[in-house]
Amino acid sequence: MILSGHDLTIGYRDRVVGRHLDVALATGEVLALLGPNGGGKTTLLKTLLGLLAAQSGEVRLGDRPLDGYSSRERARLLAYVPQSHVLTFAFTVETVVLMGRTAHGNLFSRPTAADRAIAARMLERFGIAHLRDRPYTMISGGERQLVLLARALAQEPQFIVLDEPTASLDFGNQGKVMREIRTLAASGHGVLFTTHDPNHAMRAADRAYLLREGARIGEGATGTILGRVQLEALYGAPVELISDTNNGRTAFLPG
Amino acid sequence: MGRSYGLLIAFAVLIAGLLLAFTVGRFPVGLGDLLHLVIAKLTGRTPDVPAAVQNVIWLVRGPRVLAAALVGAALSVAGTAFQGLFRNPLVSPDLLGASSGAALGAVLGIYFSLGVLEIEALAFAGGLAAVAAVYLIGSAMSPRDPILVLVLTGVVIGALLGAGVGLLKYMADPYNQLPAMTFWLLGSLAATNVTDLVPLFGPVALGTLVLLALRWRMNVMALPDEEARALGVPTGALRIAIVVAATLVTSASVATAGVIGWVGLVVPHIARTLVGPDFARLIPAAALLGGGFLLVIDTLARTMTATEIPLGILTALVGTPFFIWLLASVSKTWA
């Protein structure tokens, strides 16, 4: 299945953020969206998720336009992992993950035993089963991000879209989430994530999409498109490239 | 607090409130007589209880007890629903102006010397119209943050309606109409009879059923709007449904019993302490607890002094210190 945007003009009611954007993501691959702040990454993300209407152009999911799906049908195919945040009410971690099952019930349904089993599996998978009865508001930012990831997976989607998934994570958890993203792709999900760190894109993504000031300035396999020159053009700032002569692995540093 | 224990406690509070309300009063009814009567009614046998006692229970206290339980449950469920919808634990069912609109309707009815049923109908219509106005004005602005605009519009319209009530009180005949208006605005369930119950029951049952049916989705609605939509919940439509249901329930309650504040604000918090913030358990708990709570308050209202104390005064007197205590001790129930 393919999630794609065709000739999209994206933005909000009072301003246009990006024009003539084409982007595609297939199940089983990982696409990283890179670019400076204010460049339109989050706007593009939300447009692809159907949370923001495209001002022109079309988003397609599978063989239908995205707005041909009801929000319930869409939620069974597309899952959104926002940057972690604080909730008003102290729902337990289990309740938060169970919210991912909402689209699988009808309007008046409540979680079934099967839903709880799925939620439990997702908590196990991310190693946070011990947090099940803890209030979501009383766990760390990194743990919250994992809970949101578990919730997205509980939707049993085809695509998972993450907005800066490593933003509030410690160094160890950053690696964990990146490994998770690769596992998700290996198990057949399509993954799209925005990131400020080209190294994460190198590590976890198959392809990268470079977005600067609302325009695509590059797209391609991460091995080819992520080079020092392209990144300097993307961020408008010096970038250093360091490589390990032993295994040929490279990393980028802000210059 | 165990998951089922909280609901059991809420249920126990309701039963206690019912027993208290039926037995306590100027005409004391023994607990034994009450139980005999209930069992007789259920099994179809003739009860071994004096006719006077039966009259008190079925005709005098019965309708009043039922009204108190219904109004208490209704206001509590509406308050709980609004606290979730507006993502703010300090919200009450009056937020969108239902009480102010109903008050204006009732005061208009009293000013034009209409009958009791007409006054109640005007109050009910006033509550619905006020919230409809708030909703239409709020949505017409197509805001980025629909919740905030609804709240602000509700506050503004509520103030406007309050000014209308003040104006009518000022123009009213000070010997007959003004006392009636004041009494109505303070809230009371005195002289509730069976005919009052009929217009109360329909909207309350309908609204409460809708809110009960939607209670799992209220959890999701408490998330930021985009997240809720991404999880497959049609937030715009559900927001309307919840507001309509809560307004039906609040308007019917205010039309029957006058303006009774604090119940819709305090009871959801007590319920949250008992069963946690999950709306799937919170809504039923609030209904049970609210019914019991208002039954106790109403019993106090009619037995504490020689003349009845208006309900609105008692709920404020009891509710305020209770709320301060809640704030001080259980602040972990919200972030």
Interface residues (C-beta under 8 A of the other chain):
Chain A: Y12 R13 K46 L49 G50 L51 S70 S71 R72 E73 R74 A75 R76 L78 A79 Y80 P82 H85 V86 L87 T88 F89 A90 F91 T92 T95 M99 G100 T102 A103 G105 L107 F108 S109 R110 P111 P135 T137 R151 Q155
Chain B: G84 R87 N88 P89 S142 R144 A213 L214 R215 W216 R217 N219 V220 A222 L223 P224 E226 E227 R229 A230 L231 G232 V233 P234 G276 P277 D278 A280 K332 T333 W334 A335
